[in-house]
Amino acid sequence: MIITTKQGDTLSLLSEQYGIPVKKIIADNGITDNALALGQSLYIGIPSESLTVLTNDTADNVSSENGINEKQLLRNNYILGGKNDIPIGTFIVLDYKEQSDTEKIIGGYAYDFIGTQRLLSVINYLSYIMPFTYGFTNDGELISPDDTFILSTAKKTNVKALMHISTLTEEGYFDSNLPSFIFEDEEVKNRLINNIIEKVLNKDYDGVDIDFEYLTSVQKDGYIEFTKQLSDALHALGKILVIAVPPMTSKEQRGVLVDGIDYESLGENADYILIMAYEYGYRFGPPLAISPINQVTRVLDYALTVIPNEKILLGISNYGYDWTLPYVRGVSDAPSISTVEAVELAKKYGSEIQFDDVAKAPFFFYTDDFGQSHEVWFEDARSFGAKMDLIKEYNLAGGFIWDLMRDNPQGFVTINSLVKID
C-alpha cells in the first residue's frame, strides 16, 4: 500500500503499526536517514508470507526451498539490491497480500556509465532494457555506445535487450536534418538498415527501439517507409521493433515535436509504440508536473483511436526538476533531480510535500540558504501508481521508464505490487 506521512509519523511508529522492519521501509523507499518529510509518500508492502534468514544464505537457495521464482524473490526484496547473497537476519518477503497477477511489459533506459549497484538493484524489475543510445552518420554508419556491461548484466538476469537508435548527436542534441540523408538516398538507407541488423545479430539484441525526434512534415513519409523496411528486416529474424513517439492529442496537431509523426502508420509498422508522455514540465519551461496524468490521459484517448491498445507502451518519467523562482523564460534552467534527492531537499528545508490530485504528482516549495525561492515537481510512489493504474485501465502493453539513472526505489516496488512483470 502507499501511505502519506503526517505530523508525528516516525519510522519506528510506522514499523510497529504495519509490522514491517524499519530496515525494509528504509530500503523500499530510499530513505537515507531515519527522518521523514511531512507529506512524503511511502510504499508499505504487507507480506502474506515472509521469513527471517537465520544463517547467511542465497537468493537462489531461498527461492528454491520456498517454491518461488528467484527473480520474483529479488523483486519482492529491494533490500537485496539484486544480489544473490542474503546476510543473516534479513527479513525476506516471499509474497505480498497486494500482489497483482496482471502481466505487463516494463522497460527501462540506461546510459552506458550506469553504476553496477544501480543497475543490479533495478534490472530484475524489467522485461526489457535499452542501452542509450546508438546514433548514425549521414552516410548510414552507426555510432555505438559501450553497451557491453548492460548487455552482459541483462543476459545474466534473463532480461531482454533492445538496441536503441536515435538522432541524438555526440554533441547531445537531436539533429532533425540527419534523417533526410537516410530517407532520400536508397543506398544510404539500406546501409543503415544492414548495419543495424548486423549489430542486432552480433550483440544478440531482441529487437530495436527507434527514436527520431523533431522530424518535419516533409520527412513524415520517409520515416514511415524507413520504419516499414526496418520492421520487415527485423521480423525476418524474429526480432521486434519499438517506435518512440511524442505525445499527440489529434491527427491535426502541429508543432516541432509532432509534424513528422503519424501515429496510425507508425503503429502499423511497429510491434509496440512507445508514447513519450512526459516533459510537460521541462528544464527550460515553467514549473509543472513532468507527466501530469490528466494530460497523459488525453494523449491515450487519441492514440487508442488509431493504434491497438496491445501495441501501446506508456513512457514513465523517473525524475523531477528543481526550478528557481521566479521563472524567467529564456533564462531559467532547472536541474534534474531524483525522487530521493527531492525528498532530501524537502527534509533539509522543512517543506511539506503536497500532491496535485489532477496531475497526480507531488510538489513542494522551499527557500534555499541564499534566500532564493524554489518550486520542485517530481515522481513518487503515488505518481508511479497512477501511471500503472492508467496502463491497466486502458489495458496497454505496459510502460518504459525514462530513465534508470536516478534513485527511486519506491517507484519500482510500487510497479512490482501493481503488475506482474512479463
Contacts in CASP RR format, 6 or more apart in sequence:
PFRMAT RR
TARGET T0000
AUTHOR 0000-0000-0000
METHOD contacts of the structure
MODEL  1
MIITTKQGDTLSLLSEQYGIPVKKIIADNGITDNALALGQSLYIGIPSES
LTVLTNDTADNVSSENGINEKQLLRNNYILGGKNDIPIGTFIVLDYKEQS
DTEKIIGGYAYDFIGTQRLLSVINYLSYIMPFTYGFTNDGELISPDDTFI
LSTAKKTNVKALMHISTLTEEGYFDSNLPSFIFEDEEVKNRLINNIIEKV
LNKDYDGVDIDFEYLTSVQKDGYIEFTKQLSDALHALGKILVIAVPPMTS
KEQRGVLVDGIDYESLGENADYILIMAYEYGYRFGPPLAISPINQVTRVL
DYALTVIPNEKILLGISNYGYDWTLPYVRGVSDAPSISTVEAVELAKKYG
SEIQFDDVAKAPFFFYTDDFGQSHEVWFEDARSFGAKMDLIKEYNLAGGF
IWDLMRDNPQGFVTINSLVKID
1 43 0 8 1.000
1 44 0 8 1.000
1 45 0 8 1.000
1 46 0 8 1.000
1 98 0 8 1.000
2 41 0 8 1.000
2 42 0 8 1.000
2 43 0 8 1.000
2 44 0 8 1.000
2 381 0 8 1.000
2 382 0 8 1.000
2 385 0 8 1.000
2 414 0 8 1.000
3 14 0 8 1.000
3 41 0 8 1.000
3 42 0 8 1.000
3 44 0 8 1.000
4 39 0 8 1.000
4 40 0 8 1.000
4 41 0 8 1.000
4 42 0 8 1.000
4 355 0 8 1.000
4 382 0 8 1.000
5 36 0 8 1.000
5 37 0 8 1.000
5 38 0 8 1.000
5 39 0 8 1.000
5 40 0 8 1.000
5 41 0 8 1.000
5 42 0 8 1.000
6 38 0 8 1.000
6 39 0 8 1.000
7 38 0 8 1.000
9 36 0 8 1.000
10 34 0 8 1.000
10 36 0 8 1.000
11 22 0 8 1.000
11 25 0 8 1.000
11 26 0 8 1.000
11 31 0 8 1.000
11 34 0 8 1.000
11 36 0 8 1.000
12 22 0 8 1.000
14 20 0 8 1.000
14 25 0 8 1.000
14 42 0 8 1.000
14 44 0 8 1.000
15 21 0 8 1.000
15 22 0 8 1.000
15 25 0 8 1.000
18 44 0 8 1.000
18 45 0 8 1.000
18 46 0 8 1.000
20 44 0 8 1.000
20 45 0 8 1.000
20 46 0 8 1.000
20 47 0 8 1.000
21 91 0 8 1.000
22 34 0 8 1.000
23 79 0 8 1.000
23 91 0 8 1.000
24 79 0 8 1.000
24 91 0 8 1.000
24 93 0 8 1.000
25 31 0 8 1.000
25 42 0 8 1.000
25 44 0 8 1.000
26 34 0 8 1.000
27 78 0 8 1.000
27 79 0 8 1.000
27 409 0 8 1.000
28 42 0 8 1.000
28 43 0 8 1.000
28 44 0 8 1.000
28 45 0 8 1.000
28 78 0 8 1.000
28 79 0 8 1.000
28 409 0 8 1.000
28 410 0 8 1.000
28 413 0 8 1.000
29 42 0 8 1.000
29 43 0 8 1.000
29 381 0 8 1.000
29 409 0 8 1.000
29 410 0 8 1.000
30 340 0 8 1.000
30 407 0 8 1.000
30 409 0 8 1.000
30 410 0 8 1.000
31 343 0 8 1.000
32 340 0 8 1.000
32 344 0 8 1.000
35 347 0 8 1.000
36 42 0 8 1.000
36 347 0 8 1.000
37 343 0 8 1.000
37 346 0 8 1.000
37 347 0 8 1.000
37 350 0 8 1.000
37 351 0 8 1.000
37 352 0 8 1.000
37 353 0 8 1.000
38 346 0 8 1.000
38 350 0 8 1.000
38 351 0 8 1.000
38 352 0 8 1.000
38 353 0 8 1.000
39 352 0 8 1.000
39 353 0 8 1.000
39 354 0 8 1.000
39 355 0 8 1.000
40 343 0 8 1.000
40 346 0 8 1.000
40 353 0 8 1.000
40 362 0 8 1.000
40 380 0 8 1.000
41 353 0 8 1.000
41 355 0 8 1.000
41 362 0 8 1.000
41 380 0 8 1.000
41 381 0 8 1.000
41 382 0 8 1.000
41 410 0 8 1.000
42 381 0 8 1.000
42 410 0 8 1.000
43 381 0 8 1.000
43 410 0 8 1.000
43 411 0 8 1.000
43 413 0 8 1.000
43 414 0 8 1.000
43 417 0 8 1.000
45 93 0 8 1.000
45 96 0 8 1.000
45 97 0 8 1.000
45 98 0 8 1.000
45 413 0 8 1.000
45 417 0 8 1.000
46 96 0 8 1.000
46 97 0 8 1.000
46 98 0 8 1.000
47 93 0 8 1.000
47 94 0 8 1.000
47 95 0 8 1.000
47 96 0 8 1.000
47 97 0 8 1.000
48 95 0 8 1.000
48 96 0 8 1.000
48 97 0 8 1.000
48 99 0 8 1.000
49 93 0 8 1.000
49 94 0 8 1.000
49 95 0 8 1.000
50 91 0 8 1.000
50 92 0 8 1.000
50 93 0 8 1.000
50 94 0 8 1.000
51 62 0 8 1.000
51 66 0 8 1.000
51 91 0 8 1.000
51 92 0 8 1.000
51 94 0 8 1.000
52 89 0 8 1.000
52 90 0 8 1.000
52 91 0 8 1.000
52 92 0 8 1.000
53 62 0 8 1.000
53 86 0 8 1.000
53 87 0 8 1.000
53 88 0 8 1.000
53 89 0 8 1.000
53 90 0 8 1.000
53 92 0 8 1.000
54 88 0 8 1.000
54 89 0 8 1.000
55 88 0 8 1.000
56 85 0 8 1.000
56 86 0 8 1.000
56 87 0 8 1.000
56 88 0 8 1.000
57 86 0 8 1.000
57 88 0 8 1.000
58 84 0 8 1.000
58 85 0 8 1.000
58 86 0 8 1.000
59 70 0 8 1.000
59 73 0 8 1.000
59 74 0 8 1.000
59 80 0 8 1.000
59 82 0 8 1.000
59 83 0 8 1.000
59 84 0 8 1.000
59 85 0 8 1.000
59 86 0 8 1.000
60 70 0 8 1.000
60 84 0 8 1.000
62 68 0 8 1.000
62 73 0 8 1.000
62 86 0 8 1.000
62 92 0 8 1.000
63 69 0 8 1.000
63 70 0 8 1.000
63 72 0 8 1.000
63 73 0 8 1.000
64 70 0 8 1.000
66 94 0 8 1.000
68 94 0 8 1.000
68 95 0 8 1.000
71 124 0 8 1.000
71 157 0 8 1.000
71 158 0 8 1.000
73 92 0 8 1.000
73 94 0 8 1.000
74 80 0 8 1.000
74 81 0 8 1.000
74 82 0 8 1.000
74 124 0 8 1.000
75 124 0 8 1.000
75 125 0 8 1.000
75 416 0 8 1.000
75 421 0 8 1.000
76 92 0 8 1.000
76 93 0 8 1.000
76 94 0 8 1.000
76 95 0 8 1.000
76 96 0 8 1.000
76 416 0 8 1.000
77 90 0 8 1.000
77 92 0 8 1.000
77 93 0 8 1.000
78 121 0 8 1.000
78 409 0 8 1.000
78 412 0 8 1.000
78 413 0 8 1.000
79 90 0 8 1.000
79 91 0 8 1.000
80 86 0 8 1.000
80 90 0 8 1.000
81 117 0 8 1.000
81 120 0 8 1.000
81 121 0 8 1.000
82 120 0 8 1.000
82 121 0 8 1.000
82 123 0 8 1.000
82 124 0 8 1.000
83 120 0 8 1.000
86 92 0 8 1.000
96 417 0 8 1.000
98 417 0 8 1.000
99 417 0 8 1.000
99 420 0 8 1.000
100 417 0 8 1.000
100 418 0 8 1.000
100 419 0 8 1.000
100 420 0 8 1.000
101 420 0 8 1.000
102 392 0 8 1.000
102 418 0 8 1.000
102 419 0 8 1.000
102 420 0 8 1.000
103 419 0 8 1.000
103 420 0 8 1.000
103 421 0 8 1.000
103 422 0 8 1.000
104 388 0 8 1.000
104 391 0 8 1.000
104 392 0 8 1.000
104 396 0 8 1.000
104 397 0 8 1.000
104 398 0 8 1.000
104 399 0 8 1.000
104 419 0 8 1.000
104 420 0 8 1.000
104 421 0 8 1.000
104 422 0 8 1.000
105 127 0 8 1.000
105 128 0 8 1.000
105 272 0 8 1.000
105 313 0 8 1.000
105 397 0 8 1.000
105 398 0 8 1.000
105 399 0 8 1.000
105 421 0 8 1.000
105 422 0 8 1.000
106 125 0 8 1.000
106 126 0 8 1.000
106 127 0 8 1.000
106 128 0 8 1.000
106 398 0 8 1.000
106 399 0 8 1.000
106 400 0 8 1.000
106 401 0 8 1.000
106 415 0 8 1.000
106 419 0 8 1.000
106 421 0 8 1.000
106 422 0 8 1.000
107 126 0 8 1.000
107 127 0 8 1.000
107 128 0 8 1.000
107 129 0 8 1.000
107 130 0 8 1.000
107 399 0 8 1.000
107 400 0 8 1.000
107 401 0 8 1.000
108 126 0 8 1.000
108 128 0 8 1.000
108 129 0 8 1.000
108 130 0 8 1.000
108 400 0 8 1.000
108 401 0 8 1.000
108 402 0 8 1.000
108 403 0 8 1.000
108 404 0 8 1.000
109 129 0 8 1.000
109 130 0 8 1.000
109 131 0 8 1.000
109 132 0 8 1.000
109 164 0 8 1.000
109 400 0 8 1.000
109 401 0 8 1.000
109 402 0 8 1.000
109 403 0 8 1.000
109 404 0 8 1.000
110 119 0 8 1.000
110 129 0 8 1.000
110 130 0 8 1.000
110 131 0 8 1.000
110 132 0 8 1.000
110 150 0 8 1.000
110 403 0 8 1.000
110 404 0 8 1.000
110 405 0 8 1.000
111 131 0 8 1.000
111 132 0 8 1.000
111 145 0 8 1.000
111 403 0 8 1.000
111 405 0 8 1.000
112 131 0 8 1.000
112 132 0 8 1.000
112 145 0 8 1.000
112 146 0 8 1.000
112 147 0 8 1.000
112 149 0 8 1.000
112 150 0 8 1.000
114 149 0 8 1.000
114 150 0 8 1.000
114 404 0 8 1.000
114 405 0 8 1.000
116 149 0 8 1.000
118 404 0 8 1.000
118 405 0 8 1.000
118 407 0 8 1.000
119 149 0 8 1.000
119 150 0 8 1.000
119 153 0 8 1.000
119 404 0 8 1.000
120 153 0 8 1.000
121 409 0 8 1.000
122 404 0 8 1.000
122 412 0 8 1.000
123 129 0 8 1.000
123 153 0 8 1.000
123 154 0 8 1.000
123 157 0 8 1.000
123 159 0 8 1.000
124 157 0 8 1.000
124 159 0 8 1.000
125 412 0 8 1.000
125 415 0 8 1.000
125 416 0 8 1.000
125 421 0 8 1.000
126 159 0 8 1.000
126 421 0 8 1.000
127 159 0 8 1.000
127 160 0 8 1.000
127 421 0 8 1.000
127 422 0 8 1.000
128 159 0 8 1.000
128 160 0 8 1.000
128 161 0 8 1.000
128 162 0 8 1.000
128 206 0 8 1.000
128 400 0 8 1.000
129 150 0 8 1.000
129 154 0 8 1.000
129 159 0 8 1.000
129 160 0 8 1.000
129 161 0 8 1.000
129 162 0 8 1.000
129 404 0 8 1.000
130 161 0 8 1.000
130 162 0 8 1.000
130 163 0 8 1.000
130 164 0 8 1.000
130 209 0 8 1.000
130 400 0 8 1.000
131 145 0 8 1.000
131 147 0 8 1.000
131 150 0 8 1.000
131 151 0 8 1.000
131 161 0 8 1.000
131 163 0 8 1.000
131 164 0 8 1.000
132 145 0 8 1.000
132 164 0 8 1.000
132 166 0 8 1.000
132 403 0 8 1.000
133 145 0 8 1.000
133 164 0 8 1.000
133 165 0 8 1.000
133 166 0 8 1.000
133 168 0 8 1.000
133 211 0 8 1.000
134 142 0 8 1.000
134 143 0 8 1.000
134 144 0 8 1.000
134 145 0 8 1.000
134 163 0 8 1.000
134 164 0 8 1.000
134 165 0 8 1.000
134 166 0 8 1.000
134 196 0 8 1.000
134 199 0 8 1.000
135 142 0 8 1.000
135 143 0 8 1.000
135 144 0 8 1.000
135 165 0 8 1.000
135 166 0 8 1.000
135 167 0 8 1.000
135 168 0 8 1.000
135 169 0 8 1.000
136 142 0 8 1.000
136 143 0 8 1.000
136 165 0 8 1.000
136 178 0 8 1.000
136 182 0 8 1.000
136 192 0 8 1.000
136 195 0 8 1.000
137 143 0 8 1.000
138 178 0 8 1.000
138 181 0 8 1.000
138 182 0 8 1.000
138 188 0 8 1.000
139 181 0 8 1.000
139 188 0 8 1.000
139 191 0 8 1.000
140 181 0 8 1.000
140 182 0 8 1.000
140 188 0 8 1.000
140 189 0 8 1.000
140 191 0 8 1.000
140 192 0 8 1.000
140 195 0 8 1.000
141 191 0 8 1.000
141 192 0 8 1.000
141 195 0 8 1.000
142 165 0 8 1.000
142 192 0 8 1.000
142 195 0 8 1.000
142 196 0 8 1.000
142 199 0 8 1.000
143 170 0 8 1.000
144 199 0 8 1.000
147 203 0 8 1.000
150 161 0 8 1.000
151 161 0 8 1.000
151 203 0 8 1.000
151 204 0 8 1.000
151 205 0 8 1.000
153 159 0 8 1.000
154 160 0 8 1.000
154 161 0 8 1.000
155 204 0 8 1.000
160 206 0 8 1.000
161 203 0 8 1.000
161 204 0 8 1.000
161 205 0 8 1.000
161 206 0 8 1.000
162 205 0 8 1.000
162 206 0 8 1.000
162 207 0 8 1.000
162 208 0 8 1.000
162 209 0 8 1.000
162 240 0 8 1.000
162 242 0 8 1.000
163 196 0 8 1.000
163 199 0 8 1.000
163 200 0 8 1.000
163 203 0 8 1.000
163 205 0 8 1.000
163 207 0 8 1.000
163 208 0 8 1.000
163 209 0 8 1.000
164 208 0 8 1.000
164 209 0 8 1.000
164 210 0 8 1.000
164 211 0 8 1.000
165 196 0 8 1.000
165 208 0 8 1.000
165 209 0 8 1.000
165 210 0 8 1.000
165 211 0 8 1.000
166 174 0 8 1.000
166 210 0 8 1.000
166 211 0 8 1.000
166 212 0 8 1.000
166 213 0 8 1.000
167 174 0 8 1.000
167 175 0 8 1.000
167 176 0 8 1.000
167 178 0 8 1.000
167 179 0 8 1.000
167 211 0 8 1.000
167 212 0 8 1.000
167 213 0 8 1.000
167 214 0 8 1.000
168 174 0 8 1.000
168 175 0 8 1.000
169 175 0 8 1.000
169 178 0 8 1.000
174 213 0 8 1.000
174 214 0 8 1.000
176 213 0 8 1.000
176 214 0 8 1.000
176 215 0 8 1.000
176 216 0 8 1.000
176 219 0 8 1.000
179 212 0 8 1.000
179 215 0 8 1.000
179 219 0 8 1.000
179 222 0 8 1.000
179 223 0 8 1.000
179 226 0 8 1.000
180 219 0 8 1.000
181 188 0 8 1.000
182 188 0 8 1.000
182 189 0 8 1.000
182 192 0 8 1.000
182 226 0 8 1.000
183 189 0 8 1.000
183 219 0 8 1.000
183 222 0 8 1.000
183 223 0 8 1.000
183 225 0 8 1.000
183 226 0 8 1.000
189 226 0 8 1.000
189 229 0 8 1.000
193 226 0 8 1.000
193 229 0 8 1.000
193 230 0 8 1.000
193 233 0 8 1.000
196 208 0 8 1.000
196 230 0 8 1.000
196 233 0 8 1.000
197 233 0 8 1.000
197 234 0 8 1.000
197 237 0 8 1.000
199 205 0 8 1.000
200 207 0 8 1.000
200 208 0 8 1.000
200 234 0 8 1.000
200 237 0 8 1.000
200 239 0 8 1.000
201 237 0 8 1.000
205 239 0 8 1.000
206 239 0 8 1.000
206 240 0 8 1.000
207 234 0 8 1.000
207 239 0 8 1.000
207 240 0 8 1.000
207 241 0 8 1.000
207 242 0 8 1.000
208 230 0 8 1.000
208 234 0 8 1.000
208 239 0 8 1.000
208 240 0 8 1.000
208 241 0 8 1.000
208 242 0 8 1.000
209 241 0 8 1.000
209 242 0 8 1.000
209 243 0 8 1.000
209 244 0 8 1.000
209 274 0 8 1.000
210 227 0 8 1.000
210 230 0 8 1.000
210 241 0 8 1.000
210 242 0 8 1.000
210 243 0 8 1.000
210 244 0 8 1.000
211 243 0 8 1.000
211 244 0 8 1.000
211 276 0 8 1.000
212 223 0 8 1.000
213 246 0 8 1.000
213 257 0 8 1.000
214 256 0 8 1.000
214 257 0 8 1.000
215 223 0 8 1.000
215 259 0 8 1.000
215 260 0 8 1.000
215 261 0 8 1.000
216 259 0 8 1.000
216 260 0 8 1.000
217 259 0 8 1.000
217 260 0 8 1.000
219 260 0 8 1.000
220 259 0 8 1.000
220 260 0 8 1.000
220 261 0 8 1.000
220 262 0 8 1.000
223 260 0 8 1.000
223 261 0 8 1.000
223 266 0 8 1.000
224 262 0 8 1.000
224 265 0 8 1.000
224 266 0 8 1.000
224 269 0 8 1.000
227 241 0 8 1.000
227 243 0 8 1.000
227 266 0 8 1.000
227 269 0 8 1.000
227 270 0 8 1.000
228 269 0 8 1.000
230 241 0 8 1.000
231 241 0 8 1.000
231 269 0 8 1.000
231 270 0 8 1.000
231 271 0 8 1.000
234 240 0 8 1.000
234 241 0 8 1.000
235 241 0 8 1.000
240 271 0 8 1.000
240 272 0 8 1.000
241 269 0 8 1.000
241 270 0 8 1.000
241 271 0 8 1.000
241 272 0 8 1.000
242 270 0 8 1.000
242 271 0 8 1.000
242 272 0 8 1.000
242 273 0 8 1.000
242 274 0 8 1.000
242 313 0 8 1.000
242 400 0 8 1.000
243 266 0 8 1.000
243 267 0 8 1.000
243 269 0 8 1.000
243 270 0 8 1.000
243 272 0 8 1.000
243 273 0 8 1.000
243 274 0 8 1.000
244 273 0 8 1.000
244 274 0 8 1.000
244 276 0 8 1.000
245 261 0 8 1.000
245 263 0 8 1.000
245 266 0 8 1.000
245 273 0 8 1.000
245 274 0 8 1.000
245 275 0 8 1.000
245 276 0 8 1.000
246 257 0 8 1.000
246 258 0 8 1.000
246 261 0 8 1.000
246 275 0 8 1.000
246 276 0 8 1.000
247 275 0 8 1.000
247 276 0 8 1.000
247 277 0 8 1.000
247 295 0 8 1.000
247 296 0 8 1.000
247 299 0 8 1.000
248 258 0 8 1.000
248 261 0 8 1.000
248 263 0 8 1.000
248 299 0 8 1.000
248 302 0 8 1.000
248 303 0 8 1.000
249 298 0 8 1.000
249 299 0 8 1.000
249 301 0 8 1.000
249 302 0 8 1.000
250 302 0 8 1.000
251 262 0 8 1.000
251 263 0 8 1.000
251 264 0 8 1.000
251 302 0 8 1.000
251 306 0 8 1.000
263 273 0 8 1.000
263 302 0 8 1.000
263 303 0 8 1.000
263 306 0 8 1.000
263 307 0 8 1.000
264 306 0 8 1.000
264 307 0 8 1.000
266 273 0 8 1.000
267 273 0 8 1.000
267 306 0 8 1.000
267 307 0 8 1.000
267 311 0 8 1.000
270 311 0 8 1.000
271 311 0 8 1.000
272 311 0 8 1.000
272 312 0 8 1.000
272 313 0 8 1.000
272 397 0 8 1.000
273 303 0 8 1.000
273 307 0 8 1.000
273 311 0 8 1.000
273 312 0 8 1.000
273 313 0 8 1.000
274 313 0 8 1.000
274 314 0 8 1.000
274 315 0 8 1.000
274 399 0 8 1.000
274 400 0 8 1.000
275 299 0 8 1.000
275 300 0 8 1.000
275 303 0 8 1.000
275 312 0 8 1.000
275 313 0 8 1.000
275 314 0 8 1.000
275 315 0 8 1.000
276 315 0 8 1.000
276 402 0 8 1.000
277 291 0 8 1.000
277 295 0 8 1.000
277 296 0 8 1.000
277 299 0 8 1.000
277 300 0 8 1.000
277 314 0 8 1.000
277 315 0 8 1.000
278 290 0 8 1.000
278 291 0 8 1.000
278 315 0 8 1.000
278 316 0 8 1.000
278 317 0 8 1.000
278 402 0 8 1.000
279 290 0 8 1.000
279 291 0 8 1.000
279 317 0 8 1.000
280 288 0 8 1.000
280 289 0 8 1.000
280 290 0 8 1.000
280 291 0 8 1.000
280 292 0 8 1.000
280 295 0 8 1.000
281 287 0 8 1.000
281 288 0 8 1.000
281 289 0 8 1.000
281 290 0 8 1.000
281 321 0 8 1.000
281 377 0 8 1.000
282 290 0 8 1.000
282 321 0 8 1.000
283 321 0 8 1.000
283 333 0 8 1.000
283 334 0 8 1.000
283 335 0 8 1.000
283 336 0 8 1.000
284 330 0 8 1.000
284 332 0 8 1.000
284 333 0 8 1.000
284 334 0 8 1.000
285 327 0 8 1.000
285 329 0 8 1.000
285 332 0 8 1.000
285 334 0 8 1.000
286 323 0 8 1.000
286 327 0 8 1.000
286 329 0 8 1.000
286 332 0 8 1.000
287 321 0 8 1.000
287 323 0 8 1.000
287 325 0 8 1.000
287 327 0 8 1.000
287 334 0 8 1.000
287 363 0 8 1.000
287 375 0 8 1.000
287 377 0 8 1.000
288 359 0 8 1.000
288 377 0 8 1.000
289 356 0 8 1.000
289 359 0 8 1.000
289 360 0 8 1.000
289 361 0 8 1.000
289 363 0 8 1.000
289 377 0 8 1.000
289 383 0 8 1.000
290 317 0 8 1.000
290 319 0 8 1.000
290 320 0 8 1.000
290 321 0 8 1.000
290 361 0 8 1.000
290 377 0 8 1.000
290 378 0 8 1.000
290 379 0 8 1.000
291 315 0 8 1.000
291 316 0 8 1.000
291 317 0 8 1.000
291 361 0 8 1.000
291 379 0 8 1.000
291 383 0 8 1.000
291 387 0 8 1.000
292 356 0 8 1.000
292 358 0 8 1.000
292 359 0 8 1.000
292 360 0 8 1.000
292 361 0 8 1.000
293 358 0 8 1.000
293 359 0 8 1.000
293 360 0 8 1.000
293 361 0 8 1.000
293 383 0 8 1.000
293 386 0 8 1.000
293 387 0 8 1.000
293 390 0 8 1.000
294 358 0 8 1.000
294 359 0 8 1.000
294 360 0 8 1.000
295 359 0 8 1.000
296 314 0 8 1.000
296 387 0 8 1.000
296 390 0 8 1.000
297 390 0 8 1.000
300 312 0 8 1.000
300 314 0 8 1.000
300 390 0 8 1.000
300 394 0 8 1.000
300 396 0 8 1.000
303 312 0 8 1.000
304 312 0 8 1.000
304 394 0 8 1.000
309 394 0 8 1.000
309 395 0 8 1.000
309 396 0 8 1.000
309 397 0 8 1.000
310 395 0 8 1.000
310 396 0 8 1.000
310 397 0 8 1.000
311 397 0 8 1.000
312 394 0 8 1.000
312 396 0 8 1.000
312 397 0 8 1.000
312 398 0 8 1.000
313 396 0 8 1.000
313 397 0 8 1.000
313 398 0 8 1.000
313 399 0 8 1.000
313 400 0 8 1.000
314 387 0 8 1.000
314 390 0 8 1.000
314 391 0 8 1.000
314 396 0 8 1.000
314 398 0 8 1.000
314 399 0 8 1.000
314 400 0 8 1.000
315 399 0 8 1.000
315 400 0 8 1.000
315 401 0 8 1.000
315 402 0 8 1.000
316 384 0 8 1.000
316 387 0 8 1.000
316 399 0 8 1.000
316 400 0 8 1.000
316 401 0 8 1.000
316 402 0 8 1.000
317 379 0 8 1.000
317 402 0 8 1.000
318 338 0 8 1.000
318 339 0 8 1.000
318 379 0 8 1.000
318 401 0 8 1.000
318 402 0 8 1.000
318 403 0 8 1.000
318 404 0 8 1.000
318 406 0 8 1.000
318 408 0 8 1.000
318 411 0 8 1.000
319 336 0 8 1.000
319 337 0 8 1.000
319 338 0 8 1.000
319 378 0 8 1.000
319 379 0 8 1.000
319 402 0 8 1.000
319 403 0 8 1.000
319 406 0 8 1.000
320 336 0 8 1.000
320 337 0 8 1.000
320 338 0 8 1.000
320 339 0 8 1.000
320 342 0 8 1.000
320 376 0 8 1.000
320 377 0 8 1.000
320 378 0 8 1.000
320 379 0 8 1.000
321 334 0 8 1.000
321 335 0 8 1.000
321 336 0 8 1.000
321 337 0 8 1.000
321 376 0 8 1.000
321 377 0 8 1.000
321 378 0 8 1.000
322 334 0 8 1.000
322 335 0 8 1.000
322 337 0 8 1.000
322 342 0 8 1.000
322 345 0 8 1.000
322 374 0 8 1.000
322 375 0 8 1.000
322 376 0 8 1.000
323 332 0 8 1.000
323 334 0 8 1.000
323 374 0 8 1.000
323 375 0 8 1.000
323 376 0 8 1.000
324 332 0 8 1.000
324 334 0 8 1.000
324 372 0 8 1.000
324 373 0 8 1.000
324 374 0 8 1.000
325 372 0 8 1.000
325 373 0 8 1.000
325 374 0 8 1.000
325 375 0 8 1.000
326 373 0 8 1.000
336 406 0 8 1.000
337 345 0 8 1.000
337 376 0 8 1.000
337 378 0 8 1.000
337 406 0 8 1.000
338 378 0 8 1.000
338 406 0 8 1.000
338 407 0 8 1.000
338 408 0 8 1.000
339 378 0 8 1.000
339 379 0 8 1.000
339 380 0 8 1.000
339 406 0 8 1.000
339 407 0 8 1.000
339 408 0 8 1.000
339 410 0 8 1.000
339 411 0 8 1.000
340 406 0 8 1.000
340 407 0 8 1.000
340 408 0 8 1.000
340 409 0 8 1.000
341 406 0 8 1.000
341 407 0 8 1.000
342 362 0 8 1.000
342 364 0 8 1.000
342 376 0 8 1.000
342 378 0 8 1.000
343 353 0 8 1.000
343 380 0 8 1.000
345 351 0 8 1.000
345 364 0 8 1.000
345 366 0 8 1.000
345 374 0 8 1.000
345 376 0 8 1.000
346 352 0 8 1.000
346 353 0 8 1.000
346 364 0 8 1.000
346 366 0 8 1.000
346 376 0 8 1.000
348 366 0 8 1.000
349 366 0 8 1.000
349 367 0 8 1.000
349 368 0 8 1.000
350 366 0 8 1.000
351 364 0 8 1.000
351 365 0 8 1.000
351 366 0 8 1.000
352 364 0 8 1.000
353 362 0 8 1.000
353 363 0 8 1.000
353 364 0 8 1.000
354 362 0 8 1.000
354 363 0 8 1.000
354 364 0 8 1.000
355 361 0 8 1.000
355 362 0 8 1.000
355 363 0 8 1.000
355 382 0 8 1.000
356 362 0 8 1.000
356 363 0 8 1.000
360 382 0 8 1.000
360 383 0 8 1.000
360 386 0 8 1.000
361 377 0 8 1.000
361 378 0 8 1.000
361 379 0 8 1.000
361 383 0 8 1.000
362 377 0 8 1.000
362 378 0 8 1.000
362 379 0 8 1.000
362 380 0 8 1.000
362 382 0 8 1.000
362 383 0 8 1.000
363 375 0 8 1.000
363 376 0 8 1.000
363 377 0 8 1.000
363 378 0 8 1.000
364 375 0 8 1.000
364 376 0 8 1.000
365 373 0 8 1.000
365 374 0 8 1.000
365 375 0 8 1.000
365 376 0 8 1.000
366 373 0 8 1.000
366 374 0 8 1.000
366 376 0 8 1.000
367 373 0 8 1.000
367 374 0 8 1.000
368 374 0 8 1.000
379 408 0 8 1.000
379 411 0 8 1.000
380 408 0 8 1.000
380 410 0 8 1.000
380 411 0 8 1.000
381 410 0 8 1.000
381 411 0 8 1.000
381 413 0 8 1.000
381 414 0 8 1.000
384 408 0 8 1.000
384 410 0 8 1.000
384 411 0 8 1.000
384 414 0 8 1.000
384 415 0 8 1.000
385 411 0 8 1.000
385 414 0 8 1.000
385 415 0 8 1.000
385 418 0 8 1.000
387 399 0 8 1.000
388 414 0 8 1.000
388 415 0 8 1.000
388 418 0 8 1.000
388 419 0 8 1.000
389 418 0 8 1.000
390 396 0 8 1.000
391 398 0 8 1.000
391 399 0 8 1.000
391 419 0 8 1.000
392 418 0 8 1.000
392 419 0 8 1.000
398 419 0 8 1.000
415 421 0 8 1.000
END
